[in-house]
């Protein structure tokens, strides 16, 4: 993933050699080091002097002599005027392990002579020796050229510069010896140059870094060709821990497929299909990023980061579960292009902040200003669309897993409360077959999958309370029964289970009866608390457990329930700060109550759009606390749109998601069989046409008293019936099914 571009410029082949030197494309040095402070400035040296600098590092010239520089036989001298080169020489060669290396097989390379060292002090001694030789040799070259001797004052100033530079270099070496990398800031402004043979990315944020070249002939990615995904538009989304965050408004795919001109026709056809899927991925909703803070980490985890972890690049700090561009950034990671690697999170961010782009609400509680934020983080382990990604995989990763963090700022205090949602952790599916509610398929009842899932949650969040909202009858009843049976075997003091039949208890009107569920889980919420910082940014409370809520889709009923839990915890936090009285609630403040409901309703809509393609159902429950006529009509329309998307659109969308996350198989892609010719629009047209001509023939029978039209009417009617029966018997192949990943059915 390339960070947002300032502009895209196309240049013809005739002008490409005139604007930028060819050797500038492939020489890359890191940007100036941000922490610790940059090295002291050195006196400039001309290119003529640098070219004449050839000294043997093992022989240091004496001040009383004037030796002729000789070409090195072992190690070249290091140019002290190129500060980025020194920074580059300090980079660890991650992933290289040699026998006899330092601790953990760590190897340090000098980018000047490419010599490997097993420890940072050894590299420092090597660099220091070459550095001093380079200084002294350059001075003698200048003396020989000018036939003059510098004043002693100039010599002392130059020596002081060298000493300051060596002190800075020593700090960097010690930091690397502890295992800390040299921090490189992500470029926040860049310009993309498009040439006939390559793309050039030019940082324009004042870092004076050279270009990054991406060859258009490159075919090293897992696709047949390579593609460059570039963020071309962004919108401000407010701040997170006082750092600006942005929402991606537009992306563009740039193909590196010039080599396909000589490919076979089948190869070109396959590449064209994949290119169409990537263009679908350009419209991926709910993508956010920040140049300065890691959005994939909650406030509690950010506060607990060690000083060493804070020095890591942002993508190394990120939680890999919520790093949306983890797979497609592999090329940048392998080539250690950290400044170009921008961590992107999928989910949603809603802020009650006047400076944000979402709403201009600030609520005054007396003399205090209350700000509430809501952040949703979508997991990338088992991502996809509503009907084509259900249940869990064999590793325990579930569909539609979202971590929701509710953040409160009041009176200088900051509180954070986390909830999670996710599909029922069983291996089950719901294959579309043109019916409104397809049947559930439970493939294998494997309790160890449930155990893997909850052990992972216990490891990451602490104590876990699973709240199951599905019905006890029908297909949902089968899932509920097996889920409850599996939880009996893993239930403990750290993992608990609670079933609450939402439809039976709350129905369509009695949303307030959710308080029954709250009384059942109140003790768990009280014991596991929330994360709280006082006005001095000192940790007062720590959240040691999480509530995991699920229904079938983990959208509508789940969002209503999580909003109720979030409301209760927000009231508890405001009381803890001392602003609410013991019996005071959010409902006593109508404006605050309205804005809180809208925030959670918008959160549910965003999560639903990413998973189901439509807004959430039961939105009027969350916004108004009751069922309304407009809400009922809107819910009926949303249900019809979901039906259409699930049956005729989500297959291609699922392929695009699988392509971006590396979940695809070439054999499945090329296995088209009868699905390539099965067309529901064509079959539907045949059915409607048959019914139309059958009715027309019957009308002619009545008007003209021609018995022959009866036979024609029966013929057309029979054709429509046979086509309808064939479509019903083979319904799955008439739906838009994924082709990059074979469904379990």
C-alpha positions in Angstrom: 0.0 0.0 0.0 1.4 3.4 -1.1 0.4 6.4 1.0 -1.8 9.1 -0.5 -0.4 10.8 -3.6 -0.3 14.5 -4.2 -0.7 14.1 -8.0 -0.3 11.6 -10.8 1.8 12.8 -13.7 2.2 10.9 -17.0 5.4 11.5 -19.0 6.2 10.3 -22.4 9.2 8.2 -23.1 11.0 11.1 -24.9 11.0 13.2 -21.7 11.7 10.6 -19.2 15.5 10.7 -19.6 15.5 14.5 -19.5 13.9 15.0 -16.1 15.5 12.5 -13.8 18.9 10.7 -14.0 18.7 7.0 -14.6 20.9 6.1 -11.7 18.6 8.1 -9.3 15.8 5.5 -9.7 17.4 2.6 -8.0 19.6 4.1 -5.3 17.6 4.3 -2.1 18.6 5.6 1.2 16.4 6.0 4.3 15.2 9.5 5.2 16.9 11.5 7.9 16.6 9.7 11.3 13.8 11.1 13.4 14.9 9.7 16.8 17.5 10.3 18.1 18.0 13.8 16.7 19.7 14.2 13.3 23.5 14.2 13.1 25.4 17.5 13.1 26.0 19.2 9.8 29.3 18.5 8.0 31.2 20.7 5.7 30.4 20.1 2.1 32.9 18.4 -0.2 32.9 18.6 -3.9 32.3 15.7 -6.2 35.8 16.0 -7.5 37.2 15.4 -4.0 34.9 12.5 -3.4 36.0 10.8 -6.6 39.7 11.2 -5.6 39.1 9.8 -2.2 40.7 6.3 -2.4 42.6 5.4 0.8 43.5 2.1 2.3 41.6 1.9 5.6 44.4 0.1 7.4 47.0 2.8 6.7 46.4 6.2 8.3 48.4 9.1 6.8 50.7 11.1 9.1 50.4 14.8 9.3 54.0 15.3 8.3 53.6 13.4 5.1 51.6 13.9 1.9 51.0 10.5 0.4 49.3 9.9 -2.9 45.9 8.4 -2.5 45.7 4.8 -3.6 42.7 2.7 -4.7 41.7 0.4 -1.8 42.5 -3.3 -1.9 40.1 -4.4 0.9 37.6 -1.9 2.2 36.6 1.4 0.7 36.5 4.5 2.8 33.2 5.9 4.0 32.0 9.3 2.7 31.1 11.4 5.7 29.1 13.9 3.7 26.3 11.5 3.0 24.4 11.2 6.2 21.7 8.9 4.8 24.4 6.4 3.8 25.4 6.2 7.4 21.8 5.6 8.4 21.5 2.9 5.7 24.6 1.2 7.0 23.1 0.8 10.4 20.1 -1.2 9.2 19.8 -4.7 10.4 19.5 -7.3 7.7 16.4 -8.9 9.1 15.8 -12.5 8.2 19.5 -13.3 7.7 20.9 -15.9 10.0 24.4 -17.1 9.8 26.4 -19.6 11.8 28.4 -17.9 14.4 26.3 -14.7 14.4 25.3 -12.6 17.3 22.4 -13.3 19.6 19.5 -14.6 17.7 21.5 -14.8 14.5 21.5 -11.0 14.0 23.8 -9.6 11.3 24.7 -6.0 10.7 25.8 -5.0 7.2 27.8 -2.0 6.1 26.1 -0.7 2.9 29.4 0.9 1.7 31.5 -2.3 1.5 28.7 -4.9 2.2 30.8 -6.4 5.0 28.8 -8.3 7.6 29.3 -8.0 11.4 27.8 -10.0 14.2 27.4 -7.1 16.6 26.8 -3.3 16.5 30.1 -2.4 18.3 32.0 -4.3 15.6 30.2 -2.4 12.9 30.8 0.9 14.9 34.5 0.3 15.1 34.6 -0.4 11.4 32.6 2.7 10.5 34.6 4.9 12.9 37.9 3.8 11.5 36.8 4.5 7.9 35.2 7.7 9.0 38.4 9.1 10.5 40.5 7.9 7.5 38.0 9.5 5.2 38.3 12.8 7.1 42.1 12.9 7.2 42.5 11.7 3.6 40.1 14.3 2.2 41.9 17.1 4.1 45.3 16.0 2.6 43.8 15.8 -0.9 42.7 19.4 -0.5 46.1 20.4 0.8 47.9 18.8 -2.1 45.5 20.4 -4.6 45.8 23.9 -3.2 49.4 23.6 -1.9 48.3 25.3 1.3 48.0 24.3 4.9 44.8 25.1 6.8 45.0 27.2 9.9 44.9 25.4 13.1 41.6 27.0 14.0 40.0 25.3 11.0 41.5 22.0 12.0 40.1 22.3 15.5 36.6 23.1 14.2 36.8 20.2 11.8 37.9 17.9 14.5 35.0 19.0 16.8 32.6 18.3 14.0 34.0 14.8 13.6 33.7 14.2 17.4 30.1 15.4 17.5 29.3 13.1 14.6 31.0 10.2 16.2 29.0 10.8 19.4 25.8 10.7 17.5 26.9 7.6 15.6 27.8 5.9 18.9 24.3 6.5 20.3 22.8 4.9 17.2 25.1 1.9 17.5 24.2 1.4 21.2 20.5 1.6 20.4 20.9 -1.0 17.7 22.8 -3.3 20.0 19.8 -3.3 22.3 17.7 -4.4 19.3 16.1 -1.1 18.5 15.8 -0.2 14.8 16.4 3.2 13.4 13.0 4.8 13.2 11.9 6.0 9.8 8.8 8.2 9.5 6.1 7.3 6.9 6.0 9.7 4.0 2.8 11.7 4.2 3.0 13.4 0.8 4.2 11.9 -2.5 3.9 12.4 -6.2 3.5 9.5 -8.7 5.3 9.8 -12.0 4.1 7.4 -14.7 6.6 6.4 -17.4 6.1 3.8 -20.2 8.5 1.4 -18.5 8.1 2.2 -14.8 6.4 4.1 -12.0 8.3 6.6 -9.9 7.2 7.6 -6.4 8.6 10.9 -5.3 8.3 12.0 -1.6 7.2 15.6 -1.4 7.0 16.1 2.4 10.3 17.8 2.7 12.3 14.7 3.5 14.6 15.1 0.5 14.4 11.4 -0.1 15.2 10.0 -3.6 12.7 8.4 -5.9 11.3 4.8 -5.5 11.1 3.0 -8.9 8.5 0.3 -9.6 9.1 -1.6 -12.8 6.1 -2.1 -15.1 7.8 -5.4 -16.3 7.8 -6.8 -12.8 5.9 -10.1 -12.3 7.2 -11.1 -8.9 3.8 -10.9 -7.2 1.6 -13.9 -6.8 -0.6 -12.7 -9.7 0.3 -13.2 -13.3 1.4 -9.6 -13.4 2.0 -7.0 -10.7 -0.2 -4.1 -9.7 0.4 -0.9 -7.7 -2.4 0.1 -5.4 -2.2 3.8 -4.7 -4.3 6.0 -2.3 -5.3 9.0 -4.4 -7.8 10.7 -2.0 -8.2 11.1 1.7 -10.6 12.9 4.1 -9.9 14.1 7.7 -11.7 11.9 10.2 -10.6 13.7 13.4 -7.9 12.8 15.9 -6.9 9.8 17.9 -4.7 10.5 21.0 -4.3 14.0 19.6 -2.9 12.6 16.3 -4.7 13.3 12.9 -6.4 10.3 11.3 -7.8 10.1 7.7 -10.4 8.1 5.8 -9.5 6.8 2.3 -11.9 8.4 -0.2 -10.4 7.0 -3.4 -7.8 4.4 -4.6 -6.5 3.5 -8.0 -4.9 0.4 -9.5 -1.8 0.9 -11.7 -0.9 -2.3 -13.7 2.6 -3.4 -14.3 1.6 -5.7 -17.1 3.7 -4.6 -20.1 5.2 -8.1 -20.2 1.7 -9.5 -21.0 2.0 -8.3 -24.6 3.8 -11.5 -25.4 1.7 -13.7 -23.2 -0.8 -16.4 -24.4 -4.5 -15.6 -25.0 -5.5 -17.6 -21.9 -2.9 -15.8 -19.9 -4.3 -12.4 -21.0 -7.9 -13.5 -20.4 -7.0 -14.6 -16.8 -5.2 -11.4 -16.2 -8.1 -9.4 -17.4 -10.5 -11.1 -15.0 -8.1 -10.4 -12.1 -7.8 -6.8 -13.1 -11.6 -6.4 -13.0 -11.6 -7.8 -9.5 -9.0 -5.3 -8.4 -11.0 -2.5 -9.8 -13.9 -3.8 -7.6 -11.5 -3.6 -4.6 -10.8 0.1 -5.4 -14.2 0.8 -3.8 -13.5 -1.0 -0.5 -15.4 1.0 2.2 -14.3 2.0 5.7 -10.5 2.3 5.3 -8.6 4.5 7.7 -4.9 5.4 8.4 -2.7 7.7 10.3 0.9 8.8 9.8 1.7 9.2 13.5 -0.3 6.7 15.5 -1.3 3.1 15.2 -5.0 2.8 14.7 -5.0 -1.0 15.1 -4.1 -0.8 18.8 -6.6 0.2 21.5 -5.8 3.0 24.0 -4.9 0.4 26.7 -2.4 -1.4 24.4 -1.0 2.0 23.2 -0.4 3.0 26.7 1.3 -0.3 27.5 3.8 -0.1 24.6 7.4 -0.1 25.8 9.9 2.6 24.7 11.6 0.0 22.4 8.3 -0.8 20.7 7.5 2.8 20.1 10.7 3.1 18.1 9.5 0.5 15.6 7.9 1.5 12.3 4.1 1.8 12.5 3.5 -1.4 10.6 5.6 -3.4 13.0 3.7 -2.0 16.0 0.3 -2.9 14.4 -1.9 -5.8 15.5 -1.7 -8.1 12.4 -5.3 -9.1 12.9 -6.5 -5.5 12.0 -3.9 -4.7 9.4 -6.0 -4.6 6.2 -3.1 -4.3 3.8 -1.0 -7.0 5.4 -0.8 -9.3 2.4 -0.5 -6.7 -0.3 2.3 -5.0 1.6 4.6 -8.0 1.5 6.7 -6.7 -1.4 7.4 -3.4 0.6 8.2 -5.4 3.7 10.6 -7.8 1.9 12.5 -4.8 0.4 12.5 -2.9 3.8 10.7 0.1 2.4 9.3 1.2 5.7 8.7 4.9 4.8 6.4 3.8 2.0 4.5 1.2 4.1 1.4 2.8 5.5 -0.7 0.6 7.9 -4.4 0.7 6.9 -7.3 -0.4 9.1 -10.8 -1.4 7.9 -13.7 -0.6 10.2 -15.2 2.7 11.2 -14.4 5.7 13.4 -17.1 8.0 14.8 -16.2 11.0 16.9 -18.2 13.3 19.1 -15.7 16.1 18.4 -16.3 19.5 16.9 -13.1 19.3 14.9 -14.0 16.0 13.3 -15.7 15.6 9.9 -18.5 13.4 11.2 -20.5 15.6 13.5 -20.2 18.9 15.3 -21.6 17.8 18.6 -20.1 18.6 22.0 -22.2 18.1 25.1 -21.8 20.3 28.1 -22.3 18.6 31.5 -22.2 21.6 33.7 -18.8 23.2 33.0 -17.4 20.1 31.5 -17.3 19.1 27.8 -18.0 15.4 27.1 -16.5 13.8 24.0 -17.2 10.2 23.0 -15.5 8.3 20.2 -16.3 4.9 18.7 -13.7 2.9 16.8 -14.4 -0.4 15.0 -11.6 -2.6 13.9 -12.3 -5.4 11.4 -10.2 -8.6 11.6 -8.6 -9.7 8.3 -8.2 -13.4 9.2 -11.6 -14.5 7.8 -12.9 -11.6 5.9 -15.6 -11.6 3.2 -19.2 -11.1 2.4 -22.3 -12.0 4.4 -23.4 -15.3 2.7 -20.0 -16.5 1.5 -18.1 -16.1 4.8 -19.8 -17.7 7.7 -18.7 -19.4 10.9 -15.1 -20.3 11.6 -12.2 -22.0 9.9 -10.1 -24.8 11.2 -7.8 -22.3 13.1 -10.7 -20.8 15.1 -10.8 -17.5 13.1 -14.5 -16.4 12.7 -16.3 -14.3 10.1 -17.2 -10.6 10.7 -15.0 -10.3 13.8 -15.0 -6.7 14.9 -13.4 -5.1 17.9 -15.3 -2.0 19.0 -13.7 0.5 21.4 -15.8 3.2 23.0 -13.6 6.1 24.2 -14.7 8.9 26.6 -12.9 12.2 27.4 -14.2 14.2 30.3 -12.5 16.5 32.8 -9.1 15.6 31.6 -9.8 11.9 32.1 -9.8 9.3 29.3 -11.7 6.0 29.5 -11.8 3.2 27.1 -14.1 0.2 26.9 -13.8 -2.7 24.4 -16.4 -5.2 23.1 -16.0 -7.8 20.3 -18.4 -9.5 18.0 -18.0 -12.5 15.7 -19.8 -15.3 14.0 -20.6 -18.5 15.9 -17.2 -20.4 16.0 -18.5 -23.6 14.3 -17.7 -24.8 10.8 -21.0 -23.9 9.1 -22.2 -22.2 6.0 -25.3 -20.7 4.4 -25.1 -21.4 0.6 -27.2 -19.0 -1.5 -29.8 -20.8 -3.6 -32.2 -18.0 -4.7 -34.3 -18.5 -1.6 -34.7 -15.6 0.8 -33.3 -17.5 3.8 -31.0 -20.4 2.6 -30.6 -23.5 4.8 -27.7 -23.8 7.3 -25.0 -26.4 6.6 -23.1 -27.6 9.7 -20.2 -29.5 8.1 -18.3 -30.8 11.1 -18.9 -30.4 14.7 -15.4 -29.9 16.1 -15.3 -28.6 19.7 -11.6 -27.9 19.4 -12.3 -25.1 16.9 -14.4 -23.4 19.6 -11.7 -24.0 22.1 -9.0 -22.5 19.8 -11.2 -19.4 19.3 -11.8 -18.7 22.9 -8.3 -19.5 24.0 -7.1 -16.9 21.5 -9.6 -14.3 22.9 -8.5 -15.2 26.5 -4.9 -14.6 25.6 -5.6 -11.2 24.0 -8.3 -9.8 26.2 -8.4 -11.7 29.4 -11.7 -13.1 30.8 -14.3 -13.7 28.1 -18.1 -13.7 28.4 -19.9 -15.1 25.3 -23.4 -13.7 24.8 -25.4 -15.7 22.3 -28.5 -14.0 20.9 -29.8 -16.6 18.3 -33.2 -18.3 18.4 -33.8 -21.6 20.0 -35.8 -23.0 17.1 -35.3 -23.8 13.5 -31.8 -23.7 11.9 -30.7 -21.1 14.4 -31.7 -23.5 17.1 -29.4 -26.2 15.8 -26.5 -23.7 15.9 -27.4 -22.6 19.3 -27.6 -26.1 20.7 -24.2 -27.2 19.3 -22.6 -23.9 20.4 -23.9 -24.3 23.9 -22.8 -27.9 24.0 -19.2 -27.0 22.9 -19.1 -24.2 25.5 -19.9 -26.6 28.3 -16.6 -28.4 27.8 -14.4 -25.2 27.8 -16.3 -23.1 30.4 -14.2 -22.0 33.3 -13.6 -19.0 35.5 -12.0 -17.2 32.5 -14.5 -18.2 29.8 -18.2 -18.0 30.4 -21.3 -18.5 28.3 -24.8 -16.8 28.4 -27.7 -17.4 26.0 -30.3 -14.7 25.5 -33.1 -15.3 22.9 -33.4 -11.8 21.6 -36.5 -12.4 19.3 -38.4 -14.3 22.0 -37.8 -11.9 24.8 -37.6 -8.5 23.1 -39.6 -9.3 20.0 -40.2 -6.4 17.7 -41.4 -3.8 20.3 -39.9 -4.4 23.7 -36.4 -3.3 23.4 -36.2 -2.2 27.0 -36.4 -5.8 28.0 -32.7 -6.0 27.1 -32.2 -4.8 30.7 -32.8 -8.4 31.7 -29.6 -9.4 29.9 -27.7 -6.5 31.5 -28.7 -7.7 35.0 -27.3 -11.2 34.1 -23.9 -9.9 33.0 -23.6 -6.8 35.3 -21.3 -8.6 37.8 -18.9 -9.6 35.0 -18.8 -6.0 33.7 -18.1 -4.7 37.2 -15.3 -7.1 37.9 -13.5 -6.7 34.6 -14.0 -2.9 34.5 -12.6 -0.6 31.8 -9.3 1.3 31.0 -9.0 4.7 32.7 -6.4 7.4 32.7 -6.5 10.3 35.1 -5.8 14.0 34.2 -2.1 13.3 34.7 -2.2 10.4 32.2 -1.6 7.9 34.9 -3.3 4.5 34.7 -6.1 4.1 37.2 -8.1 1.2 35.9 -7.3 -1.6 33.5 -9.8 -3.7 31.5 -9.2 -7.4 32.2 -12.1 -9.0 30.3 -14.3 -8.6 27.3 -17.9 -9.4 26.3 -18.2 -11.3 23.0 -21.7 -10.8 21.4 -23.0 -12.8 18.5 -26.2 -13.5 16.5 -26.3 -15.1 13.1 -25.0 -12.2 11.1 -23.5 -10.3 14.1 -25.0 -7.2 12.7 -28.5 -6.2 13.8 -29.3 -7.8 17.1 -25.6 -7.6 18.0 -25.4 -3.9 17.5 -28.6 -3.2 19.6 -27.1 -5.3 22.4 -23.6 -3.7 22.3 -25.1 -0.2 22.3 -27.0 -1.1 25.5 -23.8 -2.4 27.1 -21.9 0.7 25.9 -24.5 3.0 27.4 -24.3 1.4 30.8 -20.5 1.5 30.8 -20.4 5.2 29.7 -22.7 6.1 32.6 -20.4 4.2 35.0 -17.4 6.1 33.7 -19.1 9.5 34.0 -20.0 8.7 37.6 -16.4 7.6 38.3 -15.2 11.0 37.1 -17.7 12.6 39.5 -20.0 14.4 37.0 -23.0 12.1 37.2 -24.8 11.4 40.5 -25.4 7.9 41.6 -28.9 7.6 40.0 -28.3 9.9 37.0 -28.4 8.4 33.5 -27.9 9.4 29.9 -31.7 9.4 29.3 -32.0 12.4 31.7 -30.1 14.4 29.1 -32.2 14.2 25.8 -29.6 15.8 23.6 -26.8 13.5 24.8 -29.2 10.5 24.6 -30.0 11.3 21.0 -26.4 11.7 19.9 -25.3 8.5 21.7 -28.0 6.6 19.9 -27.1 8.1 16.5 -23.5 7.2 17.0 -24.2 3.6 17.7 -26.7 3.4 14.8 -24.1 4.8 12.4 -21.6 2.3 13.7 -23.9 -0.5 13.0 -24.6 0.8 9.5 -20.9 1.0 8.6 -20.2 -2.5 9.9 -23.2 -3.8 8.0 -22.2 -2.1 4.7 -18.8 -3.7 4.8 -20.2 -7.2 5.5 -23.7 -7.3 4.0 -23.6 -4.4 1.5 -26.6 -2.6 3.2 -27.4 -0.6 6.3 -28.2 -2.5 9.5 -31.7 -3.7 10.2 -33.4 -2.7 13.5 -31.7 0.7 13.1 -34.8 2.4 14.6 -34.4 0.3 17.7 -31.0 1.9 18.3 -31.9 5.5 17.1 -35.3 5.8 18.8 -35.5 2.9 21.2 -38.7 1.6 19.5 -40.1 0.3 16.3 -41.4 3.0 13.9 -43.4 2.8 10.6 -40.6 4.5 8.6 -38.1 2.0 10.1 -40.3 -0.9 9.2 -40.6 0.2 5.5 -36.9 0.9 5.3 -36.1 -2.5 6.8 -38.3 -4.2 4.2 -36.4 -2.4 1.4 -33.1 -3.2 2.9 -34.0 -6.9 3.1 -34.8 -6.9 -0.6 -31.5 -5.2 -1.5 -29.7 -7.7 0.7 -31.4 -10.6 -1.2 -30.3 -9.2 -4.5 -26.7 -8.5 -3.4 -26.3 -11.9 -1.8 -27.5 -13.8 -4.8 -26.2 -11.8 -7.8 -23.3 -9.5 -6.6 -21.4 -10.8 -3.6 -19.6 -13.6 -5.4 -17.4 -11.2 -7.4 -17.0 -9.0 -4.3 -15.8 -12.1 -2.4 -13.3 -12.8 -5.1 -11.9 -9.2 -4.9 -11.6 -9.6 -1.1 -9.8 -12.9 -1.4 -7.5 -11.5 -4.0 -6.4 -8.7 -1.8 -5.8 -11.0 1.2 -4.1 -13.8 -0.8 -6.9 -16.4 -0.3 -7.3 -17.8 -3.8 -6.5 -20.9 -5.9 -5.6 -21.0 -9.6 -7.3 -24.3 -10.1 -10.6 -23.0 -9.0 -10.2 -19.9 -11.1 -9.8 -21.9 -14.3 -12.6 -24.4 -13.5 -15.6 -22.7 -15.1 -17.7 -25.7 -16.2 -21.4 -25.1 -16.5 -21.3 -22.0 -14.3 -19.8 -20.0 -17.2 -22.9 -20.4 -19.3 -25.6 -20.4 -16.5 -27.3 -17.0 -16.5 -30.2 -16.1 -14.2 -31.2 -13.0 -16.2 -31.5 -15.2 -19.4 -33.4 -17.9 -17.5 -35.7 -15.3 -15.9 -36.3 -13.7 -19.3 -37.3 -17.1 -20.7 -39.7 -17.7 -17.9 -41.4 -14.3 -18.2 -41.6 -14.6 -22.0 -43.2 -18.0 -21.7 -45.8 -16.8 -19.3 -46.5 -13.7 -21.5 -47.0 -15.7 -24.7 -49.1 -18.3 -22.8 -51.5 -15.6 -21.6 -51.6 -14.0 -25.0 -52.6 -17.4 -26.6 -55.3 -17.8 -24.0 -56.7 -14.4 -24.8 -56.8 -15.3 -28.5 -58.7 -18.5 -27.6 -61.5 -16.4 -26.0 -61.6 -13.7 -28.7 -61.2 -15.9 -31.8 -62.5 -19.2 -30.5 -59.5 -21.0 -32.0 -58.7 -24.3 -30.2 -55.3 -24.3 -31.7 -54.2 -21.5 -29.4 -54.9 -23.7 -26.4 -52.1 -26.0 -27.5 -49.8 -23.0 -28.1 -50.6 -21.6 -24.6 -49.9 -25.0 -23.0 -46.6 -25.2 -24.9 -45.4 -21.8 -23.7 -46.6 -22.5 -20.1 -44.8 -25.8 -20.1 -41.6 -24.2 -21.3 -41.8 -21.6 -18.5 -42.4 -24.4 -15.9 -39.6 -26.5 -17.1 -37.1 -23.6 -17.1 -38.3 -22.6 -13.6 -37.8 -26.2 -12.3 -34.4 -26.4 -13.8 -33.4 -23.1 -12.2 -34.8 -24.3 -8.9 -32.9 -27.7 -9.0 -29.6 -26.0 -9.9 -30.1 -22.7 -8.1 -26.6 -22.3 -6.7 -25.0 -22.2 -10.2 -27.3 -19.4 -11.3 -26.1 -17.2 -8.4 -23.0 -15.1 -8.4 -20.6 -17.6 -6.8 -16.9 -17.0 -5.9 -14.4 -18.5 -8.3 -11.1 -17.8 -6.6 -12.0 -19.9 -3.6 -14.1 -23.0 -3.9 -17.1 -23.0 -1.4 -17.4 -25.9 1.0 -20.5 -27.2 -0.8 
